[in-house]
């Protein structure tokens, strides 16, 4: 059998050209996405961009105006045909754990199961053991911590063996001390169950930590989709880059595919003569030139031309220091992060260089 003749397996979840309008506002605009079994995809974006509405349409609690939803290649919903939510084999987890306070932990986890009492009990016990809560099987939710309640909610969502898990900001109610550990435990269990996961979040750090693929959403559209490394290191535009970290923006005008800046000339191929461009770089790629100040070795050629700035403010952030500079060349404000403790006094004059291979050039968008 040739490669062309080999049968292909459809994605576990596929959504095609989903649209949803509320009044005059197009909340979800032509969204398409596919997720394989065992894959975690994060739908990432700011509040109000359409993430949760997309999730609700997949779950079946909201209806799209147009578009199609498939599970394992089978249509489950379009504008004429709709399988009800309870028959979609889709699990749901939300920010509020929505446990029933009058039911025990075991009864909460077993709530969606249709098996005999003995089969239910064995399934519940196995899942609670996996999430480290076997000891709490006969307790009630109010005696558990927030992190323990979240794990009960995960066990309940997994109990019916859903093919797909939809998660809407499920960890945002936990404190930072617990969040990382519970996220990692949840991810491991979901992958063990071979569940396709669509996780909605507005936190880039969470998406980078958990996702096999990130779909970056803005104003109802997916603007970029790919592996976390590619999304972070090859942003489609300035807004995509800025969503993951602070950025420095240096503006200039392209002339003959070159743009003059305080750090020298930059190649700006593909930009028309006279076009305004933005050269964008993250603070960690802006470096202090101690050699120029007589305090260190020469910088790499990679860093190019240096520019002088006056320290306006410096703060220690734990593992690094953030230093803000007012640049002598044009009065612009740039930020640099420096490893460890480095807190120069305000008014100190220092030289800066930047990593040219970490700069991104974007055309200035004209907003009318």
C-alpha positions as CSV (number, residue, x, y, z in Angstrom):
1,X,0.0,0.0,0.0
2,X,1.5,3.3,-1.0
3,X,1.5,6.4,1.3
4,X,-1.2,8.0,-0.9
5,X,-3.4,4.8,-0.5
6,X,-2.9,4.5,3.3
7,X,-6.1,5.4,5.2
8,X,-5.9,8.5,7.3
9,X,-7.6,8.8,10.7
10,X,-9.7,11.9,11.1
11,X,-9.0,14.3,14.0
12,X,-10.7,13.6,17.3
13,X,-12.2,17.1,17.2
14,X,-12.6,19.3,14.1
15,X,-14.4,22.6,13.9
16,X,-14.9,24.3,10.5
17,X,-15.7,27.9,9.9
18,X,-17.7,28.6,13.1
19,X,-19.4,31.9,13.3
20,X,-21.5,33.3,16.1
21,X,-23.1,36.7,16.2
22,X,-24.8,38.5,19.1
23,X,-26.8,41.4,17.7
24,X,-24.5,43.4,15.5
25,X,-21.3,42.0,17.0
26,X,-19.5,39.0,15.3
27,X,-18.1,37.3,18.4
28,X,-16.7,34.2,16.7
29,X,-15.5,34.8,13.1
30,X,-14.7,31.9,10.8
31,X,-12.9,29.8,13.4
32,X,-11.5,26.5,12.3
33,X,-9.4,24.1,14.4
34,X,-8.6,20.4,14.7
35,X,-7.3,18.4,17.7
36,X,-5.9,14.8,17.7
37,X,-6.4,12.2,20.5
38,X,-4.1,12.9,23.4
39,X,-3.3,16.4,22.1
40,X,-3.7,19.5,24.3
41,X,-4.6,22.7,22.4
42,X,-4.9,26.0,24.2
43,X,-7.3,28.6,22.8
44,X,-5.4,31.7,24.1
45,X,-6.5,35.3,24.0
46,X,-7.7,38.3,26.0
47,X,-11.0,38.4,27.7
48,X,-13.9,39.0,25.3
49,X,-12.2,37.6,22.2
50,X,-14.6,34.7,21.7
51,X,-12.8,31.8,23.4
52,X,-15.6,30.8,25.8
53,X,-18.3,31.2,23.1
54,X,-16.3,28.8,20.9
55,X,-16.1,26.3,23.7
56,X,-19.9,26.6,24.4
57,X,-20.7,25.9,20.8
58,X,-18.5,22.7,20.8
59,X,-20.1,21.6,24.0
60,X,-23.6,22.1,22.5
61,X,-24.8,24.7,25.1
62,X,-24.8,27.4,22.4
63,X,-25.6,27.2,18.7
64,X,-23.4,28.5,15.9
65,X,-24.9,30.7,13.2
66,X,-22.8,28.8,10.6
67,X,-20.1,26.2,10.5
68,X,-19.7,22.6,11.4
69,X,-18.4,20.5,14.3
70,X,-17.0,16.9,13.8
71,X,-15.9,14.3,16.4
72,X,-13.8,11.4,14.9
73,X,-14.9,12.4,11.5
74,X,-18.7,12.3,12.3
75,X,-20.8,15.5,12.1
76,X,-22.3,16.3,15.5
77,X,-23.6,19.8,14.7
78,X,-24.2,22.2,11.9
79,X,-27.1,24.7,11.3
80,X,-29.5,21.9,10.4
81,X,-28.4,18.9,12.5
82,X,-27.5,18.8,16.1
83,X,-26.6,16.0,18.5
84,X,-27.6,17.1,22.1
85,X,-24.8,17.9,24.5
86,X,-25.3,14.8,26.7
87,X,-24.6,12.5,23.7
88,X,-21.5,14.2,22.4
89,X,-19.0,12.4,24.7
90,X,-17.5,15.7,25.6
91,X,-16.4,16.5,29.2
92,X,-16.5,20.0,30.7
93,X,-14.4,21.7,33.3
94,X,-14.9,25.3,34.4
95,X,-13.4,27.8,36.7
96,X,-15.9,27.1,39.4
97,X,-15.8,23.4,40.1
98,X,-19.6,23.2,40.4
99,X,-19.5,20.2,42.8
100,X,-22.8,19.3,44.4
101,X,-22.4,20.1,48.1
102,X,-25.1,17.6,49.3
103,X,-23.3,14.7,47.5
104,X,-20.3,12.8,48.7
105,X,-17.1,12.9,46.6
106,X,-17.9,9.5,45.2
107,X,-21.4,10.5,44.2
108,X,-20.1,13.7,42.6
109,X,-17.6,11.7,40.5
110,X,-20.3,9.1,39.6
111,X,-22.9,11.6,38.7
112,X,-22.7,11.2,34.9
113,X,-22.3,7.4,34.9
114,X,-25.0,5.0,33.8
115,X,-23.4,1.7,35.0
116,X,-24.4,-0.6,37.8
117,X,-23.5,0.5,41.4
118,X,-20.5,-1.9,41.5
119,X,-19.1,-0.7,38.2
120,X,-19.6,2.9,39.2
121,X,-17.8,2.4,42.5
122,X,-14.8,0.7,40.9
123,X,-14.5,3.5,38.2
124,X,-14.8,6.2,40.9
125,X,-12.2,4.6,43.2
126,X,-9.7,4.1,40.3
127,X,-10.0,7.8,39.2
128,X,-9.8,9.1,42.8
129,X,-6.7,7.0,43.3
130,X,-5.2,8.6,40.1
131,X,-5.8,12.1,41.4
132,X,-4.5,11.2,44.9
133,X,-7.9,11.4,46.6
134,X,-8.8,7.8,47.3
135,X,-8.9,8.6,51.0
136,X,-11.7,11.2,50.4
137,X,-14.1,8.9,48.6
138,X,-16.8,9.2,51.2
139,X,-16.1,12.8,52.3
140,X,-18.1,15.9,51.2
141,X,-16.7,18.7,49.1
142,X,-16.8,21.3,51.9
143,X,-14.0,19.5,53.8
144,X,-11.6,19.6,50.8
145,X,-9.3,22.4,49.8
146,X,-9.7,24.3,46.6
147,X,-7.0,22.2,44.9
148,X,-8.6,18.9,46.1
149,X,-12.0,20.1,44.8
150,X,-10.5,20.8,41.4
151,X,-9.1,17.3,41.3
152,X,-12.6,15.9,42.2
153,X,-14.0,18.0,39.3
154,X,-11.4,16.5,37.0
155,X,-12.2,12.9,38.1
156,X,-15.9,13.6,37.5
157,X,-15.3,15.0,34.0
158,X,-13.2,12.0,33.1
159,X,-15.5,9.4,34.7
160,X,-17.7,8.9,31.5
161,X,-14.6,8.4,29.4
162,X,-15.1,11.5,27.2
163,X,-13.4,11.6,23.9
164,X,-12.9,15.3,24.3
165,X,-12.3,17.5,27.3
166,X,-13.2,21.2,27.2
167,X,-11.6,23.3,29.9
168,X,-12.6,27.0,30.5
169,X,-10.0,28.7,32.8
170,X,-10.1,25.7,35.1
171,X,-7.1,26.7,37.2
172,X,-7.7,30.4,37.7
173,X,-9.3,30.0,41.0
174,X,-6.2,28.3,42.5
175,X,-3.4,30.2,44.2
176,X,0.0,30.2,42.5
177,X,1.5,27.8,45.0
178,X,-0.9,25.0,44.0
179,X,-1.5,25.9,40.4
180,X,1.6,24.5,38.7
181,X,1.5,21.2,40.4
182,X,-2.2,20.6,39.7
183,X,-1.8,21.7,36.1
184,X,0.9,19.1,35.6
185,X,-1.1,16.4,37.3
186,X,-4.1,17.2,35.2
187,X,-2.1,17.2,32.0
188,X,-0.5,13.8,32.8
189,X,-3.9,12.2,33.6
190,X,-5.6,13.6,30.5
191,X,-2.8,12.3,28.3
192,X,-2.9,8.9,30.0
193,X,-6.6,8.7,29.1
194,X,-5.8,9.7,25.5
195,X,-8.3,12.6,25.7
196,X,-8.2,15.4,23.2
197,X,-8.2,18.6,25.2
198,X,-9.2,22.2,24.3
199,X,-8.2,24.5,27.1
200,X,-9.4,28.1,27.1
201,X,-7.0,30.5,28.9
202,X,-6.0,34.2,28.9
203,X,-2.6,33.4,30.5
204,X,0.3,32.9,28.1
205,X,2.4,31.2,30.7
206,X,-0.3,28.5,31.2
207,X,-0.6,28.0,27.4
208,X,3.1,27.6,27.0
209,X,3.3,25.2,29.9
210,X,0.5,22.9,29.0
211,X,-0.1,23.1,25.2
212,X,1.0,20.9,22.4
213,X,-0.5,23.6,20.1
214,X,-1.6,27.1,20.8
215,X,-4.4,28.9,18.8
216,X,-4.0,32.6,19.4
217,X,-7.4,34.3,19.2
218,X,-8.2,38.1,18.8
219,X,-11.5,39.8,18.0
220,X,-13.2,36.6,17.3
221,X,-10.6,35.2,14.9
222,X,-7.7,32.8,15.3
223,X,-4.7,34.9,14.1
224,X,-2.0,32.3,14.6
225,X,-1.9,28.6,15.3
226,X,1.1,26.4,16.0
227,X,3.5,24.8,18.5
228,X,4.3,27.0,21.5
229,X,7.9,27.4,20.4
230,X,6.9,28.6,17.0
231,X,4.2,31.0,18.3
232,X,6.6,32.6,20.7
233,X,9.6,32.8,18.4
234,X,7.8,33.5,15.1
235,X,4.9,35.9,16.0
236,X,2.6,36.9,13.2
237,X,2.5,40.5,14.3
238,X,3.4,42.9,17.0
239,X,0.2,42.2,19.0
240,X,0.9,38.5,19.0
241,X,4.4,39.1,20.2
242,X,3.3,41.5,22.9
243,X,0.7,39.0,24.2
244,X,3.5,36.8,25.5
245,X,5.8,39.4,27.0
246,X,6.7,43.0,27.3
247,X,8.2,44.4,24.1
248,X,10.3,47.4,23.0
249,X,9.2,49.1,19.9
250,X,11.6,51.1,17.7
251,X,9.9,52.9,14.8
252,X,11.4,54.0,11.6
253,X,10.9,54.5,7.9
254,X,12.0,52.0,5.3
255,X,14.3,53.4,2.5
256,X,15.6,51.0,-0.1
257,X,14.8,48.0,2.2
258,X,16.8,49.5,5.0
259,X,15.6,51.4,8.1
260,X,17.8,53.7,10.2
261,X,17.5,53.4,13.9
262,X,19.4,54.4,17.1
263,X,21.0,50.9,16.9
264,X,22.1,51.4,13.2
265,X,20.5,50.2,10.0
266,X,18.1,47.2,9.9
267,X,17.1,45.2,6.8
268,X,13.4,45.7,6.1
269,X,12.9,43.6,2.9
270,X,9.4,43.7,1.4
271,X,8.6,47.1,2.8
272,X,7.9,49.9,0.3
273,X,10.0,53.0,0.2
274,X,8.6,55.4,2.8
275,X,6.7,52.7,4.7
276,X,6.6,53.1,8.4
277,X,7.9,50.0,10.2
278,X,8.2,48.8,13.8
279,X,11.3,46.9,14.9
280,X,10.2,44.9,18.0
281,X,12.4,43.2,20.6
282,X,11.8,41.7,24.0
283,X,13.5,43.2,27.1
284,X,15.6,40.1,27.7
285,X,17.3,40.6,24.3
286,X,18.3,44.2,25.0
287,X,21.8,44.0,26.6
288,X,24.0,46.3,28.6
289,X,27.3,47.1,26.9
290,X,29.7,47.1,29.8
291,X,32.7,47.2,27.4
292,X,31.6,50.6,26.1
293,X,31.5,51.7,29.7
294,X,34.9,50.2,30.4
295,X,33.5,47.6,32.7
296,X,33.5,44.3,30.8
297,X,34.4,42.3,27.7
298,X,33.5,43.3,24.2
299,X,30.0,42.3,23.1
300,X,29.4,39.8,20.3
301,X,29.2,41.2,16.7
302,X,25.7,39.8,16.8
303,X,24.7,42.8,18.9
304,X,25.8,45.5,16.4
305,X,25.8,49.2,17.1
306,X,25.4,50.5,20.7
307,X,23.2,53.4,21.8
308,X,23.3,55.4,25.1
309,X,20.5,55.7,27.5
310,X,19.8,57.2,30.9
311,X,18.5,55.0,33.7
312,X,15.0,56.2,34.7
313,X,14.1,53.3,37.0
314,X,15.4,49.9,38.1
315,X,13.6,47.2,40.0
316,X,14.6,43.7,41.3
317,X,12.1,41.1,40.1
318,X,13.3,38.0,41.9
319,X,15.5,36.2,39.4
320,X,16.3,39.3,37.3
321,X,16.2,43.0,37.3
322,X,14.2,45.3,35.1
323,X,15.9,48.5,34.0
324,X,14.1,51.3,32.1
325,X,16.1,53.7,30.0
326,X,15.4,57.0,28.3
327,X,17.4,56.9,25.1
328,X,19.6,59.9,24.3
329,X,19.1,59.6,20.5
330,X,15.3,60.2,20.4
331,X,14.0,60.2,24.0
332,X,12.2,56.9,23.6
333,X,11.8,54.6,26.6
334,X,13.3,51.1,26.4
335,X,13.2,48.3,29.0
336,X,16.0,45.7,29.5
337,X,16.0,42.7,31.8
338,X,19.3,41.8,33.4
339,X,20.0,38.5,35.2
340,X,20.4,38.6,39.0
341,X,20.5,41.9,41.0
342,X,21.4,45.0,39.0
343,X,19.9,48.2,40.3
344,X,21.8,51.2,38.9
345,X,20.9,54.7,40.2
346,X,18.5,56.8,38.3
347,X,20.4,59.2,36.0
348,X,23.2,56.7,35.3
349,X,24.3,56.7,31.7
350,X,24.8,53.3,30.1
351,X,25.2,51.9,26.6
352,X,22.9,49.3,25.2
353,X,23.0,46.8,22.4
354,X,20.4,44.4,21.1
355,X,20.2,40.9,19.7
356,X,19.5,41.5,16.0
357,X,18.6,37.9,15.5
358,X,15.8,38.3,18.1
359,X,14.3,41.4,16.4
360,X,11.1,41.3,14.5
361,X,10.1,43.8,11.8
362,X,6.4,44.5,11.3
363,X,4.7,47.2,9.1
364,X,2.9,49.9,11.0
365,X,-0.9,49.1,10.8
366,X,-3.0,52.0,9.7
367,X,-6.1,52.1,11.9
368,X,-9.0,54.1,10.4
